[in-house]
């Protein structure tokens, strides 16, 4: 298997693990996927969430707090360690379609998510 295929497989594994952790409302499992200095930028929430404390706040407020369930609609690799996910969100807020741009480091840890609604 080529290094490119390995990277694509690793990106998909990380994306699937993030969705599985947030769907299970497992904050610790979600946090384990992130680098200590990771950033989540989400204009739909009006915020930027820095480091593990920020990621914890984001997952607790917007996934656990709203009982958000995420379903992957599409996965596109957009770079060596970058992917764009189109997702279906349902929860206490209703229903939304969103985008998650995920960037990982060479170790497979998430270093950045840019999230927004369509």
Beta strands, then each sheet from edge to edge (+ up, - down):
strand 1: 34-42
strand 2: 47-50
strand 3: 69-79
strand 4: 82-91
strand 5: 94-104
strand 6: 110-117
sheet 1: 2+ 1- 6- 5+ 4- 3+
end
